[in-house]
Protein backbone atom coordinates (compact mmCIF):
# COMPACT_ATOMS: atom_id res chain seq x y z
CA UNK A 1 0.00 0.00 0.00
CA UNK A 2 1.36 3.39 -1.01
CA UNK A 3 1.94 5.84 1.82
CA UNK A 4 2.04 8.96 -0.32
CA UNK A 5 -0.76 10.38 1.88
CA UNK A 6 -1.97 9.57 5.38
CA UNK A 7 -5.43 11.07 4.78
CA UNK A 8 -7.42 12.15 1.74
CA UNK A 9 -10.49 14.33 2.43
CA UNK A 10 -12.95 13.27 -0.27
CA UNK A 11 -15.72 15.77 -0.95
CA UNK A 12 -13.60 18.73 0.13
CA UNK A 13 -15.58 21.21 -1.99
CA UNK A 14 -18.84 20.30 -0.23
CA UNK A 15 -19.98 22.16 2.89
CA UNK A 16 -18.87 19.62 5.50
CA UNK A 17 -15.85 18.39 3.53
CA UNK A 18 -14.55 21.92 3.37
CA UNK A 19 -14.90 22.25 7.16
CA UNK A 20 -12.93 19.00 7.65
CA UNK A 21 -10.16 20.27 5.36
CA UNK A 22 -10.17 23.65 7.11
CA UNK A 23 -9.84 21.92 10.49
CA UNK A 24 -6.87 19.82 9.37
CA UNK A 25 -5.20 22.85 7.77
CA UNK A 26 -5.56 24.93 10.94
CA UNK A 27 -4.99 22.34 13.68
CA UNK A 28 -2.21 20.35 12.05
CA UNK A 29 -0.39 23.31 10.52
CA UNK A 30 3.32 22.70 10.75
CA UNK A 31 2.89 18.99 11.48
CA UNK A 32 5.42 17.71 8.95
CA UNK A 33 4.59 14.11 9.79
CA UNK A 34 1.00 14.45 8.46
CA UNK A 35 0.69 14.12 4.70
CA UNK A 36 -2.81 14.82 3.46
CA UNK A 37 -4.67 15.85 0.33
CA UNK A 38 -8.05 17.18 -0.78
CA UNK A 39 -10.18 15.36 -3.34
CA UNK A 40 -13.31 16.22 -5.31
CA UNK A 41 -14.81 16.40 -8.77
CA UNK A 42 -13.29 19.69 -10.01
CA UNK A 43 -9.67 20.77 -9.64
CA UNK A 44 -10.45 24.49 -9.94
CA UNK A 45 -13.02 24.26 -7.13
CA UNK A 46 -10.55 22.32 -4.98
CA UNK A 47 -7.91 24.99 -5.56
CA UNK A 48 -10.38 27.73 -4.62
CA UNK A 49 -11.23 25.94 -1.36
CA UNK A 50 -7.53 25.35 -0.62
CA UNK A 51 -6.87 29.08 -0.96
CA UNK A 52 -9.98 30.11 0.98
CA UNK A 53 -9.22 27.93 4.03
CA UNK A 54 -5.58 28.99 4.27
CA UNK A 55 -4.14 25.57 3.45
CA UNK A 56 -0.59 25.43 2.05
CA UNK A 57 -0.37 26.37 -1.64
CA UNK A 58 1.32 23.04 -2.34
CA UNK A 59 -1.38 20.93 -0.66
CA UNK A 60 -2.07 18.15 -3.19
CA UNK A 61 -5.42 18.09 -4.99
CA UNK A 62 -6.93 14.90 -6.43
CA UNK A 63 -9.74 14.80 -8.98
CA UNK A 64 -12.10 11.93 -8.12
CA UNK A 65 -15.78 11.41 -8.85
CA UNK A 66 -18.31 8.99 -7.31
CA UNK A 67 -19.50 8.22 -10.84
CA UNK A 68 -16.00 7.29 -12.07
CA UNK A 69 -14.75 4.14 -10.30
CA UNK A 70 -11.34 4.37 -11.99
CA UNK A 71 -10.76 7.81 -10.46
CA UNK A 72 -11.75 6.51 -7.01
CA UNK A 73 -9.38 3.55 -7.37
CA UNK A 74 -6.54 5.88 -8.38
CA UNK A 75 -7.25 8.12 -5.36
CA UNK A 76 -7.44 5.24 -2.89
CA UNK A 77 -4.19 3.72 -4.11
CA UNK A 78 -2.32 6.88 -3.03
CA UNK A 79 -3.39 6.97 0.62
CA UNK A 80 -3.59 5.12 3.92
CA UNK A 81 -7.06 6.46 4.71
CA UNK A 82 -10.02 8.32 3.19
CA UNK A 83 -12.46 10.63 4.96
CA UNK A 84 -15.68 10.67 2.90
CA UNK A 85 -18.23 13.45 3.38
CA UNK A 86 -20.04 12.63 0.11
CA UNK A 87 -23.53 11.41 0.96
CA UNK A 88 -26.16 10.09 0.86
CA UNK A 89 -23.80 7.15 0.99
CA UNK A 90 -26.32 4.74 -0.50
CA UNK A 91 -26.21 6.92 -3.63
CA UNK A 92 -22.55 7.98 -3.73
CA UNK A 93 -20.65 5.67 -1.38
CA UNK A 94 -20.70 2.19 -2.89
CA UNK A 95 -17.75 2.39 -5.28
CA UNK A 96 -15.50 4.27 -2.85
CA UNK A 97 -16.12 1.84 -0.01
CA UNK A 98 -15.47 -1.13 -2.29
CA UNK A 99 -12.22 0.47 -3.51
CA UNK A 100 -11.00 1.06 0.07
CA UNK A 101 -11.78 -2.52 1.07
CA UNK A 102 -10.03 -3.92 -2.01
CA UNK A 103 -6.92 -1.82 -1.40
CA UNK A 104 -6.73 -2.38 2.37
CA UNK A 105 -7.24 1.36 2.98
CA UNK A 106 -8.97 2.79 6.07
CA UNK A 107 -12.28 4.60 5.53
CA UNK A 108 -14.25 7.08 7.66
CA UNK A 109 -17.68 8.56 6.96
CA UNK A 110 -20.63 10.42 8.50
CA UNK A 111 -23.21 7.81 7.58
CA UNK A 112 -26.57 7.73 9.32
CA UNK A 113 -28.16 5.24 6.93
CA UNK A 114 -28.70 1.96 8.82
CA UNK A 115 -30.04 -0.02 5.86
CA UNK A 116 -27.03 0.82 3.69
CA UNK A 117 -24.63 0.14 6.57
CA UNK A 118 -26.16 -3.29 7.16
CA UNK A 119 -25.84 -4.13 3.48
CA UNK A 120 -22.20 -3.03 3.44
CA UNK A 121 -21.40 -4.99 6.62
CA UNK A 122 -22.71 -8.15 4.97
CA UNK A 123 -21.00 -7.35 1.68
CA UNK A 124 -17.56 -6.24 2.89
CA UNK A 125 -16.77 -7.29 6.46
CA UNK A 126 -14.98 -10.54 5.58
CA UNK A 127 -13.07 -8.86 2.73
CA UNK A 128 -12.03 -5.93 4.96
CA UNK A 129 -10.65 -8.29 7.58
CA UNK A 130 -8.69 -10.04 4.85
CA UNK A 131 -7.34 -6.92 3.11
CA UNK A 132 -6.45 -5.01 6.28
CA UNK A 133 -9.01 -2.26 5.74
CA UNK A 134 -10.63 -0.62 8.77
CA UNK A 135 -14.04 0.80 7.94
CA UNK A 136 -15.44 3.25 10.49
CA UNK A 137 -19.01 4.42 9.90
CA UNK A 138 -20.87 7.24 11.69
CA UNK A 139 -17.93 9.42 12.81
CA UNK A 140 -19.97 12.60 13.34
CA UNK A 141 -22.77 13.74 15.64
CA UNK A 142 -24.44 10.55 14.60
CA UNK A 143 -23.32 8.62 16.41
CA UNK A 144 -20.03 9.37 18.11
CA UNK A 145 -21.05 11.44 21.19
CA UNK A 146 -23.83 8.95 21.95
CA UNK A 147 -21.68 5.85 21.61
CA UNK A 148 -18.98 7.39 23.80
CA UNK A 149 -21.56 8.80 26.22
CA UNK A 150 -22.89 5.29 26.86
CA UNK A 151 -19.30 4.08 27.24
CA UNK A 152 -18.63 6.74 29.90
CA UNK A 153 -21.94 6.09 31.72
CA UNK A 154 -21.05 2.40 31.90
CA UNK A 155 -17.62 3.26 33.29
CA UNK A 156 -19.37 5.29 35.99
CA UNK A 157 -21.75 2.37 36.63
CA UNK A 158 -18.80 0.03 37.22
CA UNK A 159 -17.38 2.51 39.76
CA UNK A 160 -20.74 3.10 41.47
CA UNK A 161 -22.21 -0.38 41.63
CA UNK A 162 -19.47 -2.74 40.49
CA UNK A 163 -20.96 -3.77 37.14
CA UNK A 164 -22.24 -2.32 33.89
CA UNK A 165 -25.93 -1.46 33.80
CA UNK A 166 -28.47 -3.40 31.73
CA UNK A 167 -30.33 -0.12 31.08
CA UNK A 168 -28.98 3.23 29.86
CA UNK A 169 -31.00 6.29 28.89
CA UNK A 170 -29.52 8.81 26.45
CA UNK A 171 -31.12 12.22 26.89
CA UNK A 172 -30.57 15.43 24.91
CA UNK A 173 -30.72 18.22 27.50
CA UNK A 174 -29.78 21.12 25.24
CA UNK A 175 -28.84 21.54 21.62
CA UNK A 176 -28.36 24.58 19.40
CA UNK A 177 -27.58 24.07 15.74
CA UNK A 178 -28.92 23.86 12.22
CA UNK A 179 -30.23 20.55 10.97
CA UNK A 180 -27.78 19.17 8.43
CA UNK A 181 -28.78 19.27 4.75
CA UNK A 182 -26.79 16.07 4.25
CA UNK A 183 -28.74 14.37 7.02
CA UNK A 184 -32.04 15.49 5.49
CA UNK A 185 -30.95 14.15 2.09
CA UNK A 186 -29.96 10.85 3.69
CA UNK A 187 -33.35 10.58 5.42
CA UNK A 188 -35.13 11.14 2.11
CA UNK A 189 -32.91 8.57 0.38
CA UNK A 190 -33.65 6.01 3.13
CA UNK A 191 -37.42 6.48 2.78
CA UNK A 192 -37.28 6.39 -1.03
CA UNK A 193 -35.20 3.19 -0.99
CA UNK A 194 -37.60 1.55 1.48
CA UNK A 195 -40.58 2.49 -0.71
CA UNK A 196 -38.95 0.63 -3.62
CA UNK A 197 -37.73 -2.35 -1.56
CA UNK A 198 -40.12 -3.30 1.24
CA UNK A 199 -37.55 -5.71 2.76
CA UNK A 200 -35.74 -2.57 3.98
CA UNK A 201 -38.73 -1.57 6.13
CA UNK A 202 -38.13 -4.50 8.51
CA UNK A 203 -34.46 -3.48 8.77
CA UNK A 204 -35.42 0.12 9.54
CA UNK A 205 -37.72 -1.03 12.34
CA UNK A 206 -35.23 -3.49 13.84
CA UNK A 207 -33.19 -1.95 16.71
CA UNK A 208 -30.57 -4.65 16.10
CA UNK A 209 -30.23 -4.09 12.35
CA UNK A 210 -26.47 -3.44 12.75
CA UNK A 211 -25.77 -6.57 14.81
CA UNK A 212 -26.13 -9.37 12.22
CA UNK A 213 -26.71 -12.69 13.96
CA UNK A 214 -27.75 -11.11 17.27
CA UNK A 215 -31.21 -9.99 18.43
CA UNK A 216 -31.51 -8.49 21.87
CA UNK A 217 -34.48 -7.67 24.09
CA UNK A 218 -37.41 -5.41 23.22
CA UNK A 219 -36.39 -1.73 23.17
CA UNK A 220 -38.46 1.40 23.97
CA UNK A 221 -40.19 2.71 20.82
CA UNK A 222 -39.15 6.35 21.31
CA UNK A 223 -41.78 7.54 18.83
CA UNK A 224 -44.03 9.74 20.98
CA UNK A 225 -43.85 12.12 23.96
CA UNK A 226 -43.42 10.23 27.24
CA UNK A 227 -43.21 11.29 30.89
CA UNK A 228 -40.01 9.77 32.32
CA UNK A 229 -40.79 8.72 35.89
CA UNK A 230 -37.15 8.06 36.80
CA UNK A 231 -35.92 11.45 35.59
CA UNK A 232 -39.14 13.36 36.50
CA UNK A 233 -39.45 15.11 33.16
CA UNK A 234 -41.32 14.99 29.88
CA UNK A 235 -39.36 13.71 26.90
CA UNK A 236 -39.86 13.93 23.14
CA UNK A 237 -38.63 11.71 20.29
CA UNK A 238 -35.07 12.48 19.17
CA UNK A 239 -34.59 12.60 15.42
CA UNK A 240 -31.13 10.91 15.46
CA UNK A 241 -32.15 8.05 17.78
CA UNK A 242 -32.87 5.69 14.90
CA UNK A 243 -29.22 5.51 13.87
CA UNK A 244 -27.58 6.22 17.26
CA UNK A 245 -29.30 3.40 19.16
CA UNK A 246 -28.32 0.89 16.47
CA UNK A 247 -24.70 1.99 16.57
CA UNK A 248 -24.65 1.69 20.37
CA UNK A 249 -25.92 -1.90 20.12
CA UNK A 250 -23.31 -2.63 17.43
CA UNK A 251 -20.56 -1.26 19.70
CA UNK A 252 -21.77 -3.52 22.50
CA UNK A 253 -21.56 -6.52 20.17
CA UNK A 254 -18.16 -5.58 18.70
CA UNK A 255 -16.71 -5.21 22.21
CA UNK A 256 -17.98 -8.65 23.27
CA UNK A 257 -21.18 -7.49 25.06
CA UNK A 258 -19.67 -5.65 28.05
CA UNK A 259 -23.13 -4.11 28.61
CA UNK A 260 -24.73 -7.58 28.54
CA UNK A 261 -26.89 -9.31 25.95
CA UNK A 262 -30.06 -8.00 27.65
CA UNK A 263 -28.96 -4.35 27.26
CA UNK A 264 -31.74 -1.77 26.74
CA UNK A 265 -30.98 1.71 25.40
CA UNK A 266 -33.04 4.60 24.10
CA UNK A 267 -32.65 8.30 23.30
CA UNK A 268 -35.11 11.13 23.88
CA UNK A 269 -35.09 14.93 24.19
CA UNK A 270 -35.73 16.34 27.68
CA UNK A 271 -38.47 19.00 27.55
CA UNK A 272 -39.12 19.64 31.26
CA UNK A 273 -41.76 18.82 33.88
CA UNK A 274 -45.45 19.64 34.09
CA UNK A 275 -47.86 20.90 31.47
CA UNK A 276 -45.21 23.16 29.95
CA UNK A 277 -42.87 20.17 29.47
CA UNK A 278 -45.66 18.14 27.87
CA UNK A 279 -46.53 20.98 25.49
CA UNK A 280 -42.87 21.40 24.53
CA UNK A 281 -42.55 17.65 23.89
CA UNK A 282 -45.45 17.85 21.44
CA UNK A 283 -43.81 20.84 19.72
CA UNK A 284 -40.54 18.94 19.33
CA UNK A 285 -42.37 15.98 17.81
CA UNK A 286 -44.19 18.26 15.35
CA UNK A 287 -40.87 19.89 14.37
CA UNK A 288 -39.33 16.45 13.80
CA UNK A 289 -42.08 15.60 11.35
CA UNK A 290 -41.08 18.57 9.17
CA UNK A 291 -37.42 17.62 8.87
CA UNK A 292 -37.89 15.59 5.72
CA UNK A 293 -39.80 18.45 4.10
CA UNK A 294 -38.72 21.05 1.56
CA UNK A 295 -37.56 23.84 3.88
CA UNK A 296 -34.46 22.14 5.32
CA UNK A 297 -30.94 22.95 4.07
CA UNK A 298 -29.87 21.31 0.83
CA UNK A 299 -26.67 19.24 0.74
CA UNK A 300 -23.85 21.76 0.33
CA UNK A 301 -25.72 24.42 2.31
CA UNK A 302 -25.16 25.12 5.97
CA UNK A 303 -24.93 27.66 8.78
CA UNK A 304 -22.59 30.65 8.87
CA UNK A 305 -19.34 30.60 10.82
CA UNK A 306 -21.01 32.63 13.59
CA UNK A 307 -23.93 30.19 13.78
CA UNK A 308 -21.56 27.20 13.90
CA UNK A 309 -19.46 28.77 16.64
CA UNK A 310 -22.46 29.78 18.76
CA UNK A 311 -23.91 26.25 18.61
CA UNK A 312 -23.50 23.59 21.29
CA UNK A 313 -24.97 20.42 22.75
CA UNK A 314 -25.39 18.90 26.20
CA UNK A 315 -26.14 15.17 26.40
CA UNK A 316 -26.98 13.20 29.56
CA UNK A 317 -26.50 9.44 29.90
CA UNK A 318 -28.08 7.64 32.85
CA UNK A 319 -27.03 4.08 33.66
CA UNK A 320 -29.65 2.38 35.83
CA UNK A 321 -28.86 -0.68 37.96
CA UNK A 322 -31.51 -3.40 38.49
CA UNK A 323 -32.08 -2.04 42.03
CA UNK A 324 -32.71 1.48 40.68
CA UNK A 325 -29.38 3.09 41.54
CA UNK A 326 -28.12 5.52 38.92
CA UNK A 327 -24.75 6.54 37.49
CA UNK A 328 -24.55 9.50 35.11
CA UNK A 329 -22.21 10.87 32.46
CA UNK A 330 -22.47 14.06 30.40
CA UNK A 331 -21.10 14.85 26.96
CA UNK A 332 -20.86 18.49 25.86
CA UNK A 333 -19.73 19.98 22.55
CA UNK A 334 -18.63 23.58 21.90
CA UNK A 335 -19.95 23.97 18.32
CA UNK A 336 -23.18 23.28 16.47
CA UNK A 337 -23.51 19.49 16.31
CA UNK A 338 -24.21 18.89 12.62
CA UNK A 339 -21.32 20.86 11.15
CA UNK A 340 -18.86 22.55 13.52
CA UNK A 341 -18.52 19.63 15.92
CA UNK A 342 -19.02 16.90 13.32
CA UNK A 343 -16.15 18.14 11.13
CA UNK A 344 -13.78 18.06 14.10
CA UNK A 345 -14.95 14.61 15.17
CA UNK A 346 -14.37 12.86 11.85
CA UNK A 347 -10.96 14.49 11.39
CA UNK A 348 -9.87 13.35 14.85
CA UNK A 349 -11.24 9.83 14.25
CA UNK A 350 -8.86 9.52 11.30
CA UNK A 351 -5.96 10.92 13.32
CA UNK A 352 -6.74 8.71 16.30
CA UNK A 353 -6.87 5.47 14.33
CA UNK A 354 -3.60 6.32 12.61
CA UNK A 355 -1.65 7.58 15.62
CA UNK A 356 -3.22 6.31 18.84
CA UNK A 357 -5.08 3.14 17.89
CA UNK A 358 -2.97 1.82 15.04
CA UNK A 359 -3.26 -1.70 16.48
CA UNK A 360 -7.05 -1.79 15.89
CA UNK A 361 -7.83 -4.92 13.87
CA UNK A 362 -9.23 -4.76 10.32
CA UNK A 363 -13.00 -4.95 9.88
CA UNK A 364 -16.10 -2.74 10.00
CA UNK A 365 -16.25 -0.68 13.18
CA UNK A 366 -18.06 1.97 15.14
CA UNK A 367 -15.72 4.75 16.35
CA UNK A 368 -16.29 3.91 20.03
CA UNK A 369 -15.58 0.22 19.64
CA UNK A 370 -12.51 0.86 17.49
CA UNK A 371 -10.90 3.58 19.63
CA UNK A 372 -12.78 4.00 22.93
CA UNK A 373 -10.87 5.82 25.65
CA UNK A 374 -8.09 6.87 23.21
CA UNK A 375 -10.64 8.72 21.11
CA UNK A 376 -12.22 10.35 24.16
CA UNK A 377 -8.79 11.68 25.18
CA UNK A 378 -8.13 13.10 21.72
CA UNK A 379 -11.59 14.71 21.43
CA UNK A 380 -11.19 16.35 24.82
CA UNK A 381 -7.71 17.65 24.04
CA UNK A 382 -8.40 18.87 20.50
CA UNK A 383 -12.06 18.98 19.50
CA UNK A 384 -13.81 20.93 22.27
CA UNK A 385 -15.83 17.94 23.47
CA UNK A 386 -15.99 17.08 27.18
CA UNK A 387 -16.92 13.80 28.89
CA UNK A 388 -17.70 14.10 32.59
CA UNK A 389 -19.45 12.15 35.35
CA UNK A 390 -22.46 13.88 36.91
CA UNK A 391 -23.68 13.43 40.46
Secondary structure, DSSP 8 states (H G I E B T S, - for coil): ---SBSEEEETTTSHHHHHHHHHHHHHTTT-TT--EEEEES-HHHHHHHHHHTT--TT-EEEE--TT-HHHHHHHHTTBSEEEE----HHHHSHHHHHHHHHHT-EEEE----HHHHHHHHHHHHHHHHHHT-EEEE--BTTBHHHHHHHHHHHHHHHHHHSS--SEEEEEEEEEE----HHHHHHHHHHHHHHHH-THHHHHHH-TTTTSTT---S------S-EEETTTTEEEEE-TTHHHHHHHHHHHHHHTT-TT-TT-EEEEEEEEESHHHHHHHHHHHHHHHTTTTSTTS--TT----HHHHHH-EEEEEEEEE-TTS-EEEEEEEESS-IIIIIHHHHHHHHHHHHHHT-TT--SEEEEHHHHHHHHHHHHHHHHSSEEEEEE-
